[in-house]
């Protein structure tokens, strides 16, 4: 059974460990089976690409690599700071995520 993750696609996250420590970006893709996420502008790597319609010349292309979710924290848009995430029953009766620092619900 898959473990429920505190981060979802489209969230704004901050890197709290590693070479990109302190950088922020948007989650582009989640890989739940490996507990990893691909974040915009984080953990950039070079890839040798064959020519195709996107890159007619081919060559070396920069792209994001996956980063473990334990190195990421959600950014509270109200305060602009990284915050831990909790889960509680919302006003609609469903389980919702909320920022533990401000207590505000996420989306």
C-alpha positions in Angstrom: 0.0 0.0 0.0 1.3 3.5 -0.9 2.0 5.9 1.9 0.1 9.2 1.7 2.4 12.1 0.8 2.4 15.6 2.3 3.2 17.1 -1.1 1.0 17.2 -4.3 1.6 18.2 -7.9 1.3 22.0 -8.3 2.4 22.9 -4.7 5.1 25.5 -4.1 7.9 23.9 -2.1 11.2 24.9 -0.5 14.3 22.6 -0.5 15.5 22.1 3.1 18.6 19.9 2.4 21.1 19.2 -0.3 22.9 21.4 -2.9 19.8 23.4 -3.7 19.1 24.2 0.0 16.9 27.3 0.3 15.6 27.3 -3.3 11.9 27.3 -4.1 9.9 25.8 -7.0 6.7 24.3 -8.2 6.2 20.6 -8.1 5.9 19.4 -11.7 5.6 15.6 -11.2 5.2 13.2 -8.3 6.7 9.7 -8.1 4.9 8.2 -5.1 6.4 4.7 -5.4 9.9 6.1 -4.9 8.7 9.0 -2.6 10.3 11.5 -4.9 9.2 14.7 -6.7 10.4 16.7 -9.7 10.6 20.4 -8.9 10.9 23.2 -11.3 14.5 24.6 -11.4 15.7 22.2 -8.7 18.4 19.5 -9.1 19.2 20.4 -12.7 21.1 17.8 -14.7 22.5 17.6 -18.2 21.2 15.0 -20.6 22.6 14.1 -24.0 19.6 14.2 -26.4 19.3 12.9 -30.0 17.8 15.3 -32.5 14.0 15.4 -32.5 11.2 17.9 -33.3 11.8 19.8 -30.0 15.6 20.0 -30.3 16.4 19.7 -34.1 20.1 20.0 -33.4 20.1 17.5 -30.5 23.0 18.1 -28.0 23.1 18.6 -24.3 19.8 19.5 -22.6 19.3 20.7 -19.0 16.4 19.1 -17.1 15.2 18.6 -13.6 16.0 15.4 -11.7 13.8 13.9 -9.0 14.4 14.9 -5.3 13.3 12.9 -2.2 10.2 14.5 -0.5 11.9 14.4 2.9 14.1 17.3 1.6 11.1 19.4 0.7 8.6 21.5 2.7 5.5 23.4 1.6 5.7 27.2 1.5 2.8 29.1 3.1 1.8 31.8 0.6 0.6 34.0 3.5 3.9 34.2 5.3 6.3 33.0 2.6 8.0 30.6 5.0 8.3 26.8 4.9 5.7 25.1 7.1 4.9 21.6 8.3 1.7 20.0 7.1 -1.1 18.5 9.0 -4.4 16.8 8.1 -7.8 17.5 9.7 -11.5 17.3 8.8 -12.4 20.5 7.0 -15.7 22.4 6.9 -16.9 20.3 4.0 -16.5 17.1 6.0 -13.5 15.9 4.0 -9.9 15.4 5.0 -7.9 18.6 4.1 -4.2 19.6 4.5 -3.4 22.6 6.5 -0.2 24.6 7.4 0.8 24.0 11.0 2.4 27.4 11.4 -0.6 29.5 10.3 -3.4 26.9 10.7 -4.8 27.8 7.3 -6.2 25.1 5.0 -4.4 24.4 1.7 -6.6 25.1 -1.3 
